């Protein structure tokens, strides 16, 4: 059962890496990056390395994504993405 979960996580990592390459909107790219980091932190837990898992979750999905969101807000890219959707 664990092997199936690991395989699903690895396929998820590959699909996130491909999806972020083809994503046209910056906000979607950040969300995909966040999911990539969260999946990677779960893989670190499965590899019995909790210190790396905590670091990946805090830095990868937390601080880096927050900085990306602030940057998008500063350059007004989030408003442009929302206007394009409407």
N, C-alpha and C positions, 0 to 999 in steps of 0.2 A: 504494500500500500504506500509506503514511503517513497519507493522508486517512482511510482506514478505521480505523486505530488511533486517530486523533484523535476521530473520530466515536464510537467505542466509549467512549473516556474521557469525552467530554462527556455521553453517555447515562448512563454510570456516575455522574457527578456529579449529574445530575438525579435518578436513581433513589435515590441516597444521601440527597439533600435531602428527597425525598418519604418515604423509609423512616424517617428519623429523626423525622419529624412524626407518623407513625402507630405508632411503637414504644411499647409499654406499659412495658417494663422499662428501667430506667436503665442497666444494664450493656450491653444491646444498643445503646442510643443512643450510648454512648461508643465502642463498637466500630465502629459505622457512621460516627461522626465521625472516628475514626482512619483508616478507609479513604477517606473523603472527602479528608482532608488529604494522604494518600499519593498519591491520584490527582491532586490539585491540584499537588503537587510535581513529578510526572511531566509535567504540562502546562507548568509553568514551565520545565522542561528543554527541552521541545519548542519553546518560544518563545525559546530561547537566552538564558535568564536564570538562570544557575546560582546566583547569590547569593540570589535569591528562593526557588529550589527548596530550597536547603540550609536557609534560614530556615524555610520552610513545613514541611519534614520535621522539623526539630529542635523548633520551637516548637509547631506544629499537631499533629503526630502524636506527638511525644515528650513535651515538658514539660507541655503542657496536658492530655493524656490521663493522664499520671502523676498530676497534681494532681486530676483527676476521680476516678481510682481511689482515691487516698488519702482523698478526701472521702467516697466511697461507703463505704469501710471505717470511717471515723470515725462515720458516722451509721448504721452497721450495715445498710445497704441491700443489700449484696452477700449477706449471709447470708439475708435475707428472699427475695431472688430465687432463691437455691439451694433454699430450703425450699419455695417455690411450685412449682418444677419437679418435686420428688419426689412 
